[in-house]
Amino acid sequence: MITNKRILYVGAGSMAEGMIAGMNGSDSVHNEQVYVTNRTNSERLRELQERYAITGVPQAEVDWVSMDVIILVMKPKDITAALIDLQDKVQERQLVISVAAGFQNDQIEHYLPENQPVVRIMPNTSSTIGESATAIAPGKNVSAEQLTLVTELVKTFGEAFVIAEDQMDVFTGMAGSGPAYFYRLMEHFEETGVAAGFDREQARKIGTQTMLGAAKMLLETKEDPGSLRKKVTSPNGTTAAGLEALNSGGAGEAMAKAILSAAERSNAISEELKKQQLTR
């Protein structure tokens, strides 16, 4: 369904590059379908064009009418100006996708033609290697066919999860911010190994392979994590001692707090953006 669609990224920062990189490794989208533009940085457009064999186009030269999917990949503070600029360029048949955190579908729809189909997505940085966990929250004008299109597009750089928009803040806390939690965990894992005499590279490989294996066990066996945990935890054994230390240190509470704190911040950003919109 997406093999004949022209896809335009508006914004050429690290998140756009991550999505383009993941898409670049997919069999579903051909390089000639993908375009990227930004306001002023032509050097960045050339860089992405050379790196991924896509087409970089200065914003003043974009053939907006020819695009099927327009993906807004920018910081929340920049999206209002981008939407105002887009008002007289988009067609009702085009699908507008926003990656801007905190900016809700109805806020985006406010600036665009009345029946414009709009979708919010929230990928994470693992999109670069085609392993993102990405949320999809469709707006009120999105058809079943368009939702299928977005899902196929998102699957070019990872897994897709269609959710209600009011779940987006918690999803952001879980998956949008989630990679950073695991990187932080790996820092502790690595430092502990180094302190015990392992060289840093070896300690890192031990940690990453352990996490990779555990994640694959969850995906491939489809058992719940509690069951898998019990299978490797012998009474009074080494794993039981390690788990007791995690529990006494509040690891579970810390993870829940991390997710909910990130979700609260996502919601706060949304409220701040609403207030800014009302004052315009």
N, C-alpha and C positions, 0 to 999 in steps of 0.2 A: 504493500500500500504506500510505503514511503519512497520507493525506489524512483518514482518520477516526480517527486516534489522538490521544489527549490526552497532551500532553508537559509534564512538570513539571520546571522547573529548581530545584534546591535549592541556593541560593547566588545572590547577585545582584551579584557584583563585576564587574570589567572583562572577564574571560574569558567569563562568562555573557552579558554584554551584547554582546560581539563575536559570539558564536554566534547570539544572538537577532536581532541586526541583520542578519546574513547571511541567516538563515532568513526574516526579514521581507521580504526582497527576492525571495524565491523564489515560484514559482507552485505548489509542491508542498505547502506548509503554509499553512493559513489562520490568521489572528491569533487567532481564537477557540479554536483548539486548544492554544495555548501559555499556560502558567501559570508564575509565578515566585514563590518564597518565600524568606524568610531568617529568622533567629532573632529579631532585634529591630528592625531598621531599616525601619520602615514608610514613612518618607519616601522611601527608595530604591525601595521597591516602587511607590509612587505615581509616581515619576519614570519608571521603566521602563514602567509601564502607560500613561502619557500619551504617552511618546515613540514607543512601538511598537504601541499599541492591543492589547496583550495583557492578561492578568489577573494582577494582583499580589495575593497572598493571604498574610496572616500565618500563620506556621507552625501555630499552634494551631487554625486554621480550615480547613486543607487537607483536602479529601475524598480521602484517599489511595487508597481502594478504586477510585475512578473513573479513576485515572490508568493509562495503558498503558505509558508510558516515564517513568522517573525518572532525571534526570541530576544527578549529584553534582558540583557545580562549586565547589570550595573549595580552600584551601591544604591540603597534606598533613597539617599539624599538627592540622587541625580535622576530618579525615575519620573518625577513630575514634569520636569523640563522636557524629557524625552517623549512623554506622552502628549504634551502640548504640541510638540514638533510633529508628532505622528498623526494628529487628528485629521488633517486633510490629505493624508497619504494612503491610509489603509482602506481596503475594500471589505465588504461584509463577508465575502467568501474566504478571506484570509484568516488564519488562526494566529492569534497573538498569545505568546507564552511568556510569562514573567518569572524570573529567577530572583527578583528583589525581595529580600527577607522583610516580613512585616507589612508589606503593601498588599492589601486584600483585593480580591477580584472586583468587588463593587467600587472600590476606589479607582481601579484601573478602568473599569467600564464607564465611570463618570466622565472620563476625558475622551472616550472614543465613540464612534457612531452607535446608534441606539441598540442594534442587534449584534454588535461585534462579539464573536466568540473569543473568550478569554480563559486561559488556564494558568494557574500557579503551579510551579514545580519547585522542589527543594532537593537538589542533588548534593552529594558531598564530594570531597576532594579525591575519593577513590575512582571517580569517573575517568580520571586520567589513564587508568589501566583497565577500564571497562568493568569495574567492580563497585560502582556506586549503589547505594540504597537511596532511591529517589522517590519522593512523594509526588503525587499528582492530585490536585484539587481543582476540578472543573467549575467554571462559572455557569450562570443560568442559561446562557445562549449556546452552550456546547452540545452538539449532537452526539449520538452514540458512535457514529462513524468517525467524528473528529476525536473523540476520546480514544478510540482504537488507534488512530493515527499518532496521537501523543504517546500512548503506551508503547507502540512500536518504536517510536523515535527514542524514547527514554531507555528502552532495552538495548539500544546500540551502545550504551555506556554503563550498563549494570542492570539491576533489578528494579522493577516498577511497582509502586504500591499506591493504588487509588484510594484516597481517604476523603473524609469530609473536611471542609476548610477549617472548622473549629478544632480539628485535631492537629493542625499544622504546627502550632507552637510546641506541642509536646514532641511531635515528630522531629522538629528542628533540634530539640534538646537531646533526643535519642540518636538520630542518624546524621543530622547536619553537623552537630558538634561532636558526635560520637567518636570519629577517628582520633580526635585530640585526646580523649580519655584513654584510649588504648595506647597511643604514643607515650602518654604520661606514665602509664603502667609499665610500658617497656623500658622507659628510662630507669625506673626503680629496679626492675628485673635485671637490667644490664649492670647497673651500679653495684648491686648485691653480688653478682657474679664476678665482677672485676675485683671487688674487695676480698672475695674468697680465692683469688689467684688466677681466674680465667683471663685470657686477653680479651679486649673489648669486642673485637669482631666475632670471636667464638661465642662469647656470652650473648651477643645480639642474635646470632644465628640460632642458638639454643632456644632463646625466647620466642623468636618469630616462628620457628618451626613448630614449637609447642602450641602456640596460639592458632597457627594455621591448621594443625592437625585436629585440635579441639573444635574449631569452627566447622571443618569438614565432617567431623563425626556428627555434629548437630544437623547439618544439612543432609547428609547421606543416610543416616540411620533414621532420621525423623523422630527420634526419641526426645522427650523433654529433658531440659538440662538437669533437673533434679534427679532423674533416673540415671543419667550418665554419671553424675557426680557420685551417687551412691555406689555405682559399680566399681569406681576406683578408690573408694574410701573404706579400707579395712578398719575394724575397731582397734583403737589404740595404735594404729599404724602411723607412718610418716605423713600421709595425706591428711589424716584426721588431725594431727598436730598442726599442720599448716593451716587447715580450715579453721581450727579453733583460734589461731592467732589472727586470721582475717576477721572472724566474727567479733573477737574481743576488741579489735582495733576499729570496729565500726565500718568495715569495707562496704557492706550492703547499704547502710544508711548514707554513706558518702556518695555512692553511685546514684542512688535515688535523688539525693540533694543536688548533685551535678546536673542531672537531667531536668529536674524541676526548676532549678535556678536559671538554666539556659532557656527553658520554656517561658519563664516569667520575664526574662529580658527580651525575648522575641515579642511577647505580648506588649511590653512597654514600648518597644520600638514602633509597633503598629499604632498604639495610641498616640505617640508623639507625631507620627506621620499624619494621622487623622486631624490632629489639632493644626498642624501646619497647612493642611489642605483647606481647612475651614477659614483660615486667615487670608487665603489668596483671593 
